[in-house]
């Protein structure tokens, strides 16, 4: 079955850290660039980070540069998002995505609050 399954979300205090994981199956993960998106409450979904198939090139939204790190383990068919120095404005549902052809996970909730 072709799917993406996110995990690792939760409630964290401001300044804390979380690591999200996205397990891919049913397609050649190692050949796909991958992205993390997020959708804050009441707002549009936005791109957070992108990584190429080999992991050599990454790009980040300005709002998360220097705090978030996207990475991948092609041997484990898994995408990661390490999130440090979390802020309340990082609260959102986080989705992993294969851009082409488009495939989305179900999302995982991240809440940053004291």
Secondary structure, 3 states (H helix, E strand, C coil): CCEEEEECCEEECCCCCEEEEEEEECCCHHHCCEEEEEECCCCCEEEEEEECCCCCCEEECCCCCCCEEEEEECCCCEEEEEECCCCHHHCEEEEEEECCCCEECCCEEEEECC
